[in-house]
C-alpha cells in the first residue's frame, strides 16, 4: 500500500551551477579522537535508526558507541565479552572475527558472530546472541545459540576468513579461508566435502521455508548449488584462498581474496561458481598439478600485484554516503593491510571493464577492516593495541609529514640495471654482487632472474632460463652460490625450489622441497638451512624448514615433543655468534610449542622470544646482545613496536626502536652498531605526531634514533626496497628492489649509497687518440676523415654515450670522422660517476674550405656562402655587423638598432621588441608576459574579465510544496551596472542592480538566471537553480500475516513519528517492522513537518489469507478471510523478482485453487491482493 501526493520534488541542499566542478583530494581523518580500540578487526552498524557503531576487538570483545566525533571513552559500552571462549593471538586470523545484525534486529534483537576457539585443534563457530531486554547496548551473555561449528583439518592458524553478512535475500553469508599454510597444503579449496576455501550461505530463520539443518538451528536455502548433490549443502561458492572481507552492493557480492605470492584479487561471488584456487592464483597458473573440482573457473574481476609492496588486500564497500565526490560515489573502496594504500575501483557493468584509482596512502596504519555507518559514510580501522577508527573524507585531512636533510649520497650502480624487480642481493666477500628476482635482462645483457655485478666487470649473465622467481641467496666459504625461490627448473636442470651454482655448473639439492623457499642461511659447518612454505624436503616431512647436510635433507625436530618445523611458512633465518638459529615467519608454533612468528632452534630444541610479534617476521639481524626483527608487525611482546624491534638477550625483553616505521620492513643490515632498514615505508617517527619522510630506507643508532638517507631533502627511493648489503670494505651500501629513482638519480631497481660522494675523489683518466697521437684533454679538435679512439685508463667498467644518444660498452673508435660525430661524449662508470669529452670538427689549416680566396688559418669567417665577395679577413657583407650591435648582419633581425643600445641574441633592443605580442613595446610594457589574445591597457597589463565566482547566490526553499515563498539573493564582489534575466516556465523577467539583487515570492521549480554587465558587452553567465521544498510524505506498507508483522518503508534519513495502537515512537530508519496484535490495529505515520501529510491505516489481523499446502506438489489453494463471493489477484515471482505468472480469480466461496504449470522445484514468492490488502508468502514447489 502506497500513500503519496501527486507531486515529485527533488531534494537539493543547494543550487546546481552549469560549470566545471572540481573535487577535493580524498583523504582520511581520525573519526573519534577520544577513543582507542584493542586490535579492531570489524566495524558494523545495526541499521536500526540508532546511528551506533560496533567495533569487534579480536580478543573477544564487541564495543558499541554513538557515531559522534565527540564521543568520550566512558561513553563506550561493551556489547559482548567472550574472551573466555575464543582462541586468540595478535596478528593471526583467530579470535573474534565477524559480526552481523539480523535484518529484523530492531524487532528480534538477534546478532551473529564468527569466532574461533581451540578445544583440540582450531574450531570455527557461527553463533547467535540476543540483546538484553533492559539495555540495548548489552547482549544477554547466556543467549548464545551455536548455529554452525566445524574443526580444522590442519594445524595452521591462518586463512580463516571470518566475515559474515546478511545478503539482500535475507540469508547469512560466511567467508571461510582455505585453512592456512602456503599454497593450500590440504587442497581444501577444491574439496566440496569440507567448508574451507569457500563461501557458505545459511537461512537463520527456522520457519520451514527451507531445508532444516542436522542440528535444527538453521535452514539451508533450497537453491544452494550443492543441495541434492555431492558436497556440503551449506557451500555457496568455492575455490577461495582467504577472502578478508566482503560486502553487498544491491545484489552484487564483492569479495576480496588475499593472494599467495603474486597477486591480490577482487571477485564477484556468485552462486555455484569456482574461483580457481589453488589451481590458479588470480589469472595465472599457480599449481598446474591441481585439478579443478568443477569447470570452468571464474576469473577475478580485478587484480593487483605485489611489486609495490601491496601484499594483503582488505575488502571494503561501494561508497553510497552523503559525499558527492565523483572519486567516491558508486566506487568500490578497498585497501591493503601491509602498505596502507586505499583505492577506488570503478566497475562498468555493461562492458565488464574495471579501473582503479589510488586515493591515498595512510601513514603507517595497517587497515584491518572497512565499515559503513547507517548513512553510508565509510570508515576503516587500524590494527594495533591502540587501534583507531578513521573516516574517509574529501576535505584534505590525513597526517602531515616532516622533511629533514638526509645523510650520504646515492649513486647509480649500473647504466640500465634490471628490467624487473630484485628480491635479494648478496656479496661473495670479494665485491661480486649477486642479485635475484624477476627480470629478463640487466643493463645490456639478457639474463633470467639472476645476475652478477662487480666494479671492474660490470654486469654479467648467470642464468639463461629459470621458470620462477629467485627470492633467496646464500654463499658458502668456498664461493658456492645457493638460490631459493618459486622455480622447479633452472639452467636446464630440474631443481625444486632450491639449487646450487659452483661458478660453472648448476646442481639440485636432492629432490628439493615441495614448495617455495624464501630464506637460506649457512652455518659454520657449511650446512644449508632453508625456510619457506613447504611440507617436505627430499621426501621427508619437515614443515617449512629443513637442513641439507650435503647429501640428504633432515627435519629440525624438537626432542621434547617429537614435532618438526613450524605450523606455517618461514620467511627469515639467521645465526647468532653462539650458533643459535633464529627463525621468523607467519607461524605460531615451532616444534609443537607456542612461538608467535619468531622462534629459536639450538641443540635439537625449539624455543621462542617472549610472546613474539603480531605479524610476519621478514628479516632477522643478530648484533652482539641484540636480535633485531623486521616485518609487517605492529606489536612485539604485547607492546607497540612498529615494523622493527630488538630482543635484548641479557634482559630477555623486547625493545621498540622509538616509534618505528610506517610500513613493512623487508631487510636489515648493520655496520658499527648502526642499523639500516629497507622496505615499503614512507616515514619514521622518533617522537609522537612527528612523521619524518624516509621513503623506504632509514638508519638507526641509539644516540640519534632514526635518520633519513639522501642529499638534502631528496630522500630515499620512489618504490619499495627489498634487500640490501654492504661492500666488503663496508664503505658503501647496495640496495635493491622495485624503484626508478634514488634521491635525484634515475636508476633501475638497484643503487648504491655511501656516506661520502664517491665521485668527488674519483679521477677520470681519459685518453683520446687521433691518427696515432694521444691526449688527456677533455676538448679535442679532430680534422674531417681522421680516425679517433676514446677510452678510459682506469680499471673500471664504463660506458660512452655519443651525441646521438647511442650507448657503447667500453672504448669507442670512430673512423672517417665527420660533422655527425662531433659533439659531447659522456663517459660514465657503473659506480655513478661521469665526465664529458668534446670532439670538435676542424678544417685543415692550409686549405681554403669555403673557396673565398682566404686560407683557413687567416679566415675570420670560415663559412662564407659560395660566390660572395669578402674582405681581407674572409668575411662577406652578410657576415659583417653594419649597425655595430655585435650581431652579424645575417643573424640580425633588427638591422637598424640605435647606436649604443643593448640588444638580445637576435640583435634587437627593447625599443624594437614586443615580446608578448600585446601591441605595447617592451620598453614601456610593465606586464611583459601577457597571455595570448588578452586585452591590455596602455602599459601592457591585462584587463581582467568578470570571474564567475564574482556572483554569490543564496537560496531559500519554499516552506511547503504548494507555497510560493521561495527566494533568491545575489551579491557581487564587483560593483557594476548588471542586468539579470530570470527564466521560469518559459517566462522571462528582467532586473537591474549594481551589487545586490533580491528575488522573492518564488514557487518551487527549475529556474535559469543569467547575468550581463554594461561595462562588458560580451559577458554572459547563466546558472540553473532549483527551488525546492518539503517532500510529501510517502509510506509503503506490506503485511506479513504469517509473522504478524506490518512492514513500513519510509524515506531514509527523515525523522518520522510512528503510532501503533496509541503507542508512538520516532525513527529515521528507512524500514520499520511493527508487531501487530490480534484484532484491529490502528497505524498512523507523520513527519515533523505537518505540511507533508499523514499516513493512516487499519489492519485487522484476523482478516488474513491462508496458503496451503506448503510445500505443494501440483495444486495450491488460497483461502480469503471473508465473503461468500470473492475476487483475488495472484502474482508469482522467483527470488530475483522475475515474474512467473500473474492472474486473477473469482470464487463463489472463500477458496481459490491454482495449478501452476511447468513450475520447477524450488522456492518462490506468492503475492496475493484481496479487498485492498496485499500479503506475501514464501512457497516451496516440491
N, C-alpha and C positions, 0 to 999 in steps of 0.2 A: 504494500500500500504506500502511495507516494502523496505527500501534501506539498503543493508547490504553487506559487503565484506565477502568472503567465508573463514573466519578465525576467530576463537574464542580465546579470550585472557582472562586469569584470571588476575584480578587486585589485586596485593598484595602490601601492604605497606612495607612488609619486607619478609624475608625468613622464612620457616617453619622448625623447628627442630623436629625430631622424638625422643622426650624425654619428660619427665614429665613436665607439665605446672602447676604452682600454681598461683592463682589469689589473688589479694589484698582484704582486708576486704572492704565490701560495706559500705559506709557512705554517708555523705552529706556535702555541703558547701554553704555558703551564695553566691548566684549566682550574686547578684547585690548589692554590699556593700553600694553603694551611694543612694539606693532607699528604700523608705518606702511606704507601701500601707495601706489604712484605711479599715480594715475589708474585706480583699480579700476572695472571695468565688469561683472564677473560673479563670483558666488560659487557653488561647487558642492561636493558630496561625492561620493565614489566608490562609496558603497553596498556596500562590501566588508567591513564589520565593523571597519575600522581607525580609524574616528572621526577622519578627517582632513578638513580643509577646503582647498579650492583657490581661489585668488583670481586672476582674469585681470586683468593690467595692460595697458592699451590699447596701450602702446608695443610690445608683443610678448612679454611675459613671463607665465608662469604660476607662482605661488608656492604651496607646499604646506607645511602645518604641522599639528601636533597640535591638536585642538579642546580646548584647555585655557586658561583665563583667565591662567595664569601663564607661558604660552609666551613665551620671550625672542626677541629679534631674531636671535640667532645660531642659533636652532632652526629658522628658516625656510629651506627649500630652494627652489631654482629647478627646477621640473619641466621647463620648456621655455623656450628663448630663441630666438625667431625675429625679433628686432628687425631683423636684416639683410634680412628678407623683406618686412615689412609697410610699407605707406604710412601714415604717422601724422601727425596734427595734433590737438593737445589741443582738446577741446570739439567736434570734428567726429566724425561717426559712421564714422570709418575707423580702421584699425589692426586689432588682435586683439580680436574682439568676443564670440565664443561658444566654449563648452566643453561636451562631453557625454561620459559614460563608457558604454562598451558594457555592455549588461545582464549579460554574462558577463565583465566586466572582471577579476574575480578569477581567471578561468581563462586568458583570452587576452591580457590586458594592453593591450587596444585603447582608445584615447580619440580623440575627434574635435574639430576646431577649425574655426571660421569666421574667416577673416581676409581683409583687403583689401590687395592690392598695386597698383602702378601702372606697369606696363611702358610703356604708352602712356596709355590712359585708366584709370580705376579698374576693378579686376578683383576679382571675388569668388571665394574659394577655400574648398571644403569638403575638409578633409584628415584622414587617419587617421595617428596616431603610435602607437608601441608602447613600453611601459615597458621599461626596461633590465632584463636578466636579473640583474644584480648589485646594483641599487639600486631599491627600489620608489618612491623619491621622485625618480627621474630618468628622463626619456624618452630613448630612443635617437634622437639627432638625425638619424641617417641613415635612419630608418624611415618617413619621410613617404611616404604614398600619396595623391595628389590624386584624390578621387572625382569632384568636380563643379567646374567652373570656367566663369565667364562674365564678359564685359566689359560695362561700362555703355554705354548708347546716348545719353548726355548728359553734359555736363561737371560738373554739380553733384556735390558730395562727400557730401551728406547723404541721409537716408532710405534707409538700407541694411539696416534690421532687424538681423540678426546673431545672433539667438538660435537655438540648436539644442538639441534634447532628444529622447530616445527615448520613444515612446509605449508604452502598455500592450500594443500589438500587436507590439512589438519593432522597429518601423520608426523611422527618423530623420526628425524634423520640422524644417523650416528656415523661418524667417521672413525675407522679403525685402521691403524698402520699395519705394516707387514710383520711386525713383531720384533724388529731390530736386527742389529748386526749389519755388516757390509754386504750388499748385493743380495739380500733376502735369502739367507742360507738355507731356510726350510722350504723355499719356493712357495710360500704361503699365498702370495698374491694371485697365483694361477691355480689355486686349490679351492674349489667351491664347497668343500666339506668342512671348512672352518671359517670363522668370521674375519680373519686377518687379511689386510690388504684390500679392504672393501668399504663400501657404504652399506649400512643397514637401514631398513625402514620398518617401523612397527606402528601399530594403532594402539594408543594408550587408553582409549575409551572402550572398555569392555561392555559392548551393548548388543552383541550378536550380529552385527553387520559384516564382520569379517571372520577369519578362521581363528579360533581360540588357541593360544599357545599351550605348550605342555604344562606349564606351571599355573595357567589360568590367570596370569597377571597382566596380560596384554593380548592383542589380536594381531594377526598377520594379514596385511592387505591382500586381498584376493588377486590383485594384478601384480604383485611382486613377481619378478621374472622366473624364479625357480620353483614357485608353487606348483605342485603336481609333477615335478621332475627331479632329477638328481641334484643334490646340493641343499644348502641351508635355505629354508623358506624366507628367513629374515633378510637375506642379501638382496640389495637393490642394484649395485654396480660393483665391478671388481677390477683387478689389475692396477691397484693403487699402491704406491710406496709408503707415503706418510702424509696425508692431507692435514696440514696445520692451518685449520680454519676454513670454513665455507660459509656461504650466505646465499639467500634467495633475492632475486630482483624480479618481481612479479612471478612468473612461472619458470624463470631461468635459475639454475643452481650453479654457482661459480665455486669451484674447488681449487685450492692452492696446494699443489703437491711438492714436497721438498725432494730435491734431487739427490743422486748419489755422488757422481764425480764431475759431471759436466754441465747440467742444466737444471733450472727450476721451471716449473710449468704451471699454467692455469688451464683447468679443464672445465668444460660444460658437462656436468654429470647428468646422465640420462638413464632411464630405466633399462636394465639388461645389457649395458654396454661394458666392454672390456677395454681398459685403458693401457694395457700392454706391458706393464712392469711385471717381471724382470726380464722379459724378452727384449724390451726396448726401454731406453731412457730418453724421454722426450720423443723426438722424431727419429732418433738414431738407434742402431743396434746397441744393446748392452751385453747380453749373453745369448749368443746365437744358438747355443745348445738347449736353451729353454723353449718349450713348446707352449703356444697359446692354448688355454683350455677351451676358448671359444673364438671363432673368427667372424669378421675381421676385428682388428683392434681399432680403437678410436684415438686419433692423434690429438695432441693438445691444441687448445685454442691459441695459446701464446707461450713462448719460452724465452728465457734469457740465460746466458752462460755465466761461468764463474770467473772469467778473465779479469773482471774489475773488482773482484773480492766480494761479489754478491752471491752468497752461497746457501742461504736458508730463507725461503720465501715465507712471509706471513700474510695470509689471505685477509681481505678486507670486505668492503661493501661498495655497491653502486651508490654514489652520493645523491641524496634526494632531500637535502636540508634546505634551509632558507636562503643560503648564499646563492646568488645568480651568476657566479663567475663561470665562464664557459670552460675554464680549465678543470672544473669540478663537476658541474651538473651533468648527470647521466653517465659519468665515467666510473669505471671500477677502480677504486683506490686500494692499493696494496703496497706492501713494503718488504724489506729484507732484514731479518733479525741480526745478521752479522754486520752488514755495512751501515745500517740505519737509514738507507735511502728509501724514499717514498715516491711512487709513480702513480700516474692516472692512465688507465687502459681504455682506449676507445674501441668499441666493437660495433661494426656495421652489420646488422642482422640481414641486410639484403645481399651484400657482396661477401659476407663472412670474413671480411678483412679486419685486421687489428693494427693499432699503432699505440705506442706507449711513450708518455712524456714524463721526464723526471721533474717532480715538483720541488723537492728539497732533500737535503741530507741532514739528519739530526746530528747533534754534537755528542757523540758517544752514547746514544741511547739504543739499547737492544730492544727492538719492537716485538713484544711478545703477543700483542693482540690489538685488533681494532674493535671499536664498539660504537653503536648508534644510540643517541638519545631519542626520546619519543618524537621530537620534531625533525629527526633526520640528521641533526648535527653529528659530525664524525669525530671520534676521539681515538687515541691509541695509548697503550700502556708501555712503560719502560720497565724491563725486568731487573730487579735488584732488591737488596734488603731495604732500601728506602725508595722503592719504586714510585713513580709519579704517573698521573693521568694528564695527557696533553690534548689540546683541542686544535684541530686543523682550522686555519683562518686565512683570509686573504688581506690581512692588514699589516703585512711585513713585520711580523713578530720574529720569534726564533732567537737563538743565542747570539751574542756578539763575540768576536774573536780579536785577539791582540797580535800584532805583528812585531816581532823583535829581531834585531840583527842576528844573523846566523854565524856559525863557526865554519872555517875551512872553505874549500873550493871543490866544485865538481868539474871533471874533465871528461872528454869523450874517449871511450876505450876502443872504439872501432868506427871506421867511417860509416859503415852501414848497420852494424850489429845484426841481430836476428830478425826474421820476419814473423816471429810469433813469440808467445810468452815463454819466459825462462822460469822454471820452478826451483832449480837448485844449482849451486856453484861450489866447487871445491878446488883448493890449491894443493898441488902434489908436493909442496915443500921446496920446489925449485922455480917457483913463479910460472908454472904451467897451470893454467886455469881451465878446468872442465866445466861446461855448462850443459844442463839437461832441461828439457821442457817439451814444448810442442811447436816445432818450426821445421821448415824445409830448406832454409838457406841462412847463411850468416855472412855478412859483408858481401864479397863477390863469389862465394863458394857454396855449392849445393851440398847440404848435409842434413840428415834427418834426425831431429830431436836431441842430438849430442854433438858438441863441437869443442875445440881446444884453442886456447889463446895464450900467446906469450908476447913479451915486448919485442923480442928480436924477430920472431917469425910471423907475428900477426895471427890471423885466424887460420885454422887447419881443419879439414874434414876428418871426422872419426867414423861416421856411420853413413851408409847409403840406404839402408832400409831398416825400419822398425815400425811395428804395427800398433804401437800405443805410446802414450806419454811416458817420459822419464821423469820421475819425481824424487829420486834419492840417489846420492852418490857417496862413495867412500873409497879411500885409497889406503892400501896397507903399506908396510915398511919396505916392501920390495917394489913398490910402484904399480902394483896391480890395481886396476880400477874395477869397482863393483857398482853396478847400476841396478836400481829397482824402479818399478812403475806399474803401468797398466798394460804391458805388452806380453805377447806369447811367442812372437817371432822377432829376432834381432840378428842383423848381419848374416842372414841366410840360414840361421840355425833355430831350432825350437828351444826356447828358454822361457819357462813360465814365470813371468813377473820379476825375475832376478837373473843377472848374468855377470860374467867376469871377462875383463879385457886385459891382456898382459902386454899391450902395446903393439902386438902383431895379430894375435888370434883371439877370437871370442869363444867362450865355452859356457855351458849351463852349469848350474849347481844342482846336480842330480835332476830330479823331475820338478824342482822348484816348488812353488806354492799353488794353492787353488784359488787365490785371489790377489788383488793388487798389493804391492809392497810400497809403503810410504816413508820408511826410515831404515837406514843401515848404519851400524856402528861396529867398530873392530876393537877388540880388547888387546891387552899386551901380549897375549899368546896367539895373536893372529886368527882368533876365532871370529866368525862373521855372525852378527846378530841382526835379524831382520824383523821389522814390525809392520803391520798393515791390517788389511781386512781379509783374513783367510782362516780357514778351519784346519787345513792340513798343510804340511810341508814334507815332501818326499814320501807322501802316503801316510805319514804319522799325524795323529790328531795333536795339534799344538795350540790352537785357539789364539790366533792373531799375533803371536810372537814365537820365533824359533831361532836355534843356533846351528850354524854349519861348521863342522869340525874339519872340513877339507875333504871328507868322504861321504858323510851322512848328515841328515837333519835330525835334531833332537828337540824335545819339548823342554820348556822351563817349568818343571813340576814342583809344587810345594810339598816337601816331605811330610808336613804336618797334616795335610788334607788329601794328598794324592791327586789334586786337581792342577791341571796345566793351564798356563796362559791367562788371558783376560776374557771377560764376557762381552766385550765389544772391541771395536777397532783400536789399533795403536797408531799414533801419529809421530811420536818423538822418542828417541833413545839417546842416552849419554852415560858415560862412566865418569865417576869422580876419581881423585888420585888414589883412593884406597881400594879401588876396583869394584865399588858398589854400582850396579846398573840401575839407572833411573828410567822409568817407562811412563810416558804420557799419552793421552788419547781421549777417547769418549766412553770408557768403561766405568763401571762402578764396583767391580770385584776383580781381584787378581789372585790366582791360586786359591780361589774359593773364599777369600777374606775381603772385607769391605775396603775398597781403595778408590774413592771417587776421583777419577781422571788422572791420578798420579800414584805411582807405585814404585817400590824398590825390590830388587832381587839380589840376594847375596847368600852364598853357601846353601843353595837349594831351598831358600826360604823367601817367601814373598812378604813384603811389608808395605806401609803407606806413610804419607807425610800428613799428620794431623787429620782433619776431616776433608782434605782435598779442595777442589775447586768446583765452581758452578757450571763450568763449560769446558770445551775442548782444551787440552794442553797440546800445543803445536810445536813447541821447542823447549829444550832444557839446556841450561848452561851452568855447570858446576864451576864456581870460582872460590878457591880457598874454603872457608867455612860456610859458604852460602850455596844454595841451589836456586838459581833463577828459573822461573817458569814463565812462559808466554803462551797466549792463546786468545780465545774469544770470551773468557770468563769475566765476571764482574765481582765474584766473591771467592775468597780463599780462606779456608779455615773459619768459615762463618763470619768473616769480616769483609767489608768492601775493599776490593783490590781490582782496579780496572785494567784488565788485559795483561798485566805483568805483576809478578810478586816474587819475593825471595823467601826461602826457608832457611832459618838460622840453625845449623846443625848443633851448635853449642847450647842454645836455649830451647831447641825443639819447638820453635814458634815461627809463624809466618809474619812477614813484614811487607806492607804495601810500599810502593815507590811513589811517595807523595800521593797525588790524586790520579796518577796513571795517565793512560792514553785513551783517545776517544773511539778507537776501532780495533779490529783484530790485529794482533801481533803474530807474524809468521816466523821471524828469525831473530836470534840474539848472538852477539859475539862480544869479546872482552879484550881490552889492552890496558895494562897498568891500572886495573880496577875501575876503568871507565867502561860502562856497558853501552853497547849500540843496539838499538831496536829498530826493526823494519816491519812494515805490514801495510794495512789498509786503514790508516787513521789520519784525520785532519789536524787534530790538536793534541797538546798535552796540557796538564794542569799541575802546578806546584802549590796553588792556593785556591780556596773556594771562589767560584764565579770568575776566575781568570783563565780563559782558554787561549793558549798561545798556539799560533799556527806552526805546524810541524811538517805537514804534507808527507806522511808515510815513512819518515826516518827521524830519529832523535837520539841524543846521547844522554847518559845518566851518570852522575857521580854523587857521592854522599855530601860533598861540600856545596855544589851548585844545583843539585836536583836535575830536572830535565832541561835540555837546551836544544835549540834548533840548529840544523846544519845547512849551510849555504852562504852566499855572499850577500851582505846587507839583508834586505827582506825578500830576496829571491830564494825561497826556502824549498828544500825537498824536491819531490817529483810530482808530475801530473797524473800518475797512476800508481797502482799498488806495487810494492816491492816484496818479493817472496823469499829472498835469501841474500846472504852477504858473507864475505870472508876477507881476511887481511892478506896483503902481500907477505912474503917470507920475512922481510925486514920490518914488518908492522908499520911501515911509513905511509901506507895508503890502504883504502878500504874499497873493495869491489862490491857493488850492489846490483841485483838483477831482479827482473820481474816483468811487468807489463806497463811500460811508460814510454813517452816520446820526448819528454823534456825533463832535465835535471837542472834546477836553478834557471839560468837563462840559456842553457846549452841544449840544442836539439840532439837527441840520441835515439837509439833503437833498442830499448829494453835492457840495456846494461850501461853502467857508467862507473867512474872511479872518483872517490872523494879522498882528499888529504888535507892536513892542517895547513899546508903551505901550497902556494900556486906552483906546480911543477914547471910551468913554462917560464917563470922568472929566472930560473937557474939553468935552463936548458939552452945550450949554444948550438945553433944550426951551422953545420959545416957544408955549405953548398959548393958545388963545382959545376961550372958551365964550360964546356969545351966547344970552340968554334974553329972548324978546319984545323984541328990538332992543337990549338992554343987554349989553355985552361985559365979560368979566372974564378975568384971567390966573390966578385961583386954581385950585388943584387939588381943592378941595372946593366944590361949587356946590349951593345949595338951589334947587329948582325946584317951583313950585306946579303941582298937577294941571291938565291940559289946556293948559299952556303949550307953545310951540314952542322947541326947543333945537337949536343947531348947535355941533358940536365940530370944531375944526380946528387945524392946526399952521402957524405963520407961517414956520418955517424952510423954506429952499429945498432940500427933500429929499423923496425918495419915502418914504411912510409908510402904515401900516395901523392900523385901530382894531378891537380885539376887544371886543365888547359883553358884558354879563353873561350873555347866552345863548349864548356861545362862537361867535357869527357874526362872520366877518372882513369888514371893509369897507375898500375901497381908497380912501384919501384921506379928505376931510372927510365928516362924518355929520350929517344933520338928523333930529331926532325931533319929530314932530308929535303934539299931543294927549297930552302926557307923562302916564304912569301908573305904577302900582306895578311892573308887569312890566319897565319900562325903568330903574328905579332900580338903582344899584349901581356897581361899578367898571368903568371903561373903560380898557383898556390900549392906549396909543399906542406903536407900535413902528416904528422906522426899519429900512430894509433894510440898514443898517450895523450892526445888532445892539444898538442902544440902545432903552430903553423907559422909560415913566413911566406912572403910574396917576392917572386923574382920576375922582373920585367924584361922582356925581349923586345928591342926596338928595331924596326926595319930601316936601314940607312942605305944611301946610294954610294957607289964608288966615287972617291974624291976627284979624280981627274976626268970624269965623264961629264957630258952636258945632257943630263937626263931629260930636261924639258925642251931641248933644242931651241933655246932662245939666244944662243951665242955667248953665254956666260957659263964657265965651268962650275961644277957643283961646289967646289971649295970656295968660290967667290960669290956664289949666287945667294943673295939675301931672300929671294923669292923663288924657291926651287920648283914650284908647280905652276909656272906661267902657262896659260892656255895657248894652244897652237896658233901661230900667226900674229900674236900681239907684239907691238913694239915695246921694248924695255929700255930702262936707263942703265947706267954703268953697274948698278947693283943687281941687275937682272929682274927688275920689277916693272910691270906694266901699269898703265893708269888705273886699272881695276884693283891693282894690288897696293895702290898708294892711299893716302889719307888726306883728301882735299880740304875738309873742314877742320883738320887738326885736332879732332876729338879723341884720337888714339884708336879709332876703329877703321880698318881698311874699307875703301870705297865699296868693294864687292860684298862686304858684310854689313855696311852701314845702312840701316833702314831709315835714318833721319840725316840726310847728307848736308843739311843747312843748319847745323847746330850753331847757336850763338857762341862767339868766341869766349872761352874760359868756362863755359857751362859744364858741369859734371854730367856724365852720360852713363847709361847702362851698357850691357854687353852687346846690344843692338845699335849702339851709337845714338841713343835718344836721351835728351834731357827731360826733366819733369814737365817743363812747359810745352813739350811736344807729345805728351802721352795722356791718354785717357784709359787707364788700365782696366777699369771695371765697366767700360762702355756705357756709362750712365749719362754722357753728354757734358760732364763737368771735368775740366782739365785737372790732372793730378796736382798741379802746383797749388790749386785752391780747394781741392777736394779733401774735406776733413773726414769723410767716411769712404775710404778707398776700396772697400770690399763689398760694394753694393750687389745684392743678388740680381741675376739676370731678369730683365723686363720690369724691374721695380720702379715705382715713381719716386723721384727725389726732389729735394728743394735746391736752391741756388748754391748751397755748399756741398751738394752731392750726398745728402743724407736721406734715408728712406722715410717717406711719409707713411706712417703705419695705418693700415685699414682698421676697421672696427672688428675686434675679436668676437667670436661667438659667445665667449664667456662674459662679455660685457652685459648680457641680459640675464638677470636672475629672476626666476619665476617661482612664485609660491602658489599653491593651490589649496582651496577648501572644498571638500566634497559636500554633497547635499546631506541634510540631516535625515532624510528618508527617501525611499526610492521614487516617490511621486512628487517630491517638492522641488522648488526652483530657487533654493537659497545657496547654491554653489557660488564660488568666487575665484577670481584670479587677481594676482598683484604682480606687476612688473617693475623692477628697479634697474637702473643702468649705472655703470661707472662713469661713462662719458655723458656730459650734458650737451645734447644736440637737439635739432628740430626733427623729431621722429614722427612717423606715421605708422599706425598699426591697423591691420585688417584682420578681423575675426570672422572665420567662416564656420557656420553651423547649419546643418541640414540645407545646404545649397544657398544660404542667405549670407551675404557679406555685410559687415558693419565696420565703418572706418572710425579711427580715433587718432587724435594728435596729442603729443606730450613731449616733454623735454627730458625728464629722468624718472618720473613715477607715473604708472598707469594702473588704475584700479577698475576692475570689471565685476559687477555684482549681478544678482538675480539670474544666475545661470542654472539651467536644467542639466540633468545627467545626460551624457552622450559624448561623442567624439568631436573635437574642435581642432581647427587649424588656425594658428596665429602667426602672421607674417609681419616682419619689421622692415621699414625703409628709413633712410636718412636723407634730408635735403642736401646736406653737405657732401654726400657720397652718392651720386646719381645711380651708380651701378650696383649699389649694395642691396642685397635681399637676403633675409634669414627667416626661415619658417620652422616651426615646431608643431608636433602633433601632441595634443593633450586630451586626456580622458577625465572627465568629471564623473566621479563615481559616487556611491552612497551605500548605505547598508543593504546587504543582500537579503532577499526574502528567506524566510525560514523554510528549509527543505528537510523533510524527515521521511525515511523509508522504514516500513515495519514488516517483519516476516515472523509468522507464528510457527514455532517448533512444538507441535502438540505432544509428540512423544516425550520430550524433555520438559514440557510445561514451561517453556521459555518463550518470551516475546523479544525478538532482536531488533533494536532500533539502530539505523545507520544515520549518523549526524554529520555535520560539517566539522571535520577535524580541526582542532586548534581554536574553535569558537566555544565560549563557555555557554552551556545550556542548563536550564533548570528542568529536571525531570520529576514528575509527580506520579506515583503509582498508589492508588487507593489511599490518598491523603498523606502518604509518606513521600517527602521531597528530598532531593539531593542535587548538587551541582556537579557538572563534569565538562572536561574539554576533550574527552576521548571521541574518536570517530565512530566507535561502536559500543553500544551498551546492551547487555543482556538482562532482561527483567524476569525474575522468578514469579510466576503467576500463582494465584490461589484458585481453589475451586469456586465456581460460580462466576459472577460478573466482576471484571477488573476494569477500573477506570484509569486511563493513561492520558497524561497531559504533558506537553513539551513546549517551553517558551525559551526565548533568548533574553539576554539582559537588555536588549533594545526592543521596546514594546512595538516599535514600528514594523518589526519583521514578521509579525503574525503569530498564530497559535496553532499547534497540532493537538487534536484530541481524538481519542479512540476508546471504544469499549469492546472488551474481549470476554465472551462467555466461554470459560474453559470447558464447559460441558458440551459446547457446540463444536465438537471436533470430529474429524473424519477418521475412519479406520481402514487400513490396507491389510489384506490377508489373502492367501498365506504368504509369508515372507521368511525364508526363501520360497520361490514358487517354481513350478515346472513349466506349465503351458498357459494356464489361465490365472488372472489376477482380478480381485474384487475390491471395490472401494465402496464403503458404506458412509453415506452422509448423515448428519445428526438428526434431521427432522424433515417433515414434509412428505405428503402422500405421493406427490409427483415432483421430480427434481431434475435439474439440468446441471451438468458437470463438465468442466473443461480440463483436459488432461494434456500435459507435456512431459515427454520422457527424454532425458539427455544422458550422455556419458559423463565421466568425471571431469573431462576437459571443458564441458559446457556445450558440446556439439549435440544438436537436436536429433533424436532418433525418429520420433513421430509426434504429431500434435493433432488432437481430435476432441470432439465434443460428444456428449452422450445425454440422452433423456431416458428416464426410467419412471414407471408408474409407482414404484415404491422407492425405498431409500438405497437400494443396492444396484451398483453398476458393475458390469463384468467386461473384461478386456482380454484379448488373446494376441499379444504382440507377436508378429510373425518374423521369422529369420533373425531372432534375437540370440546372440551367442551368450554363453555363460559368463557371469561377471557381476560387477557392482554398478548400479545406475541410480540416477536421481529422478524421482517422480514428483512433479508439481501439480497439485490439484486446486482448482479455483471453483468455489461454490458460494453462492449467495453473498458475493462481495468480499469474501475472505480467501486467503491463499495459504496452503500448507505444503511443506516439503517432506519427502520420505526417502530414506536410503533403502533400496530394494536389491535383492540378490537373485539373479536368474541361475538356476542350477544347470 
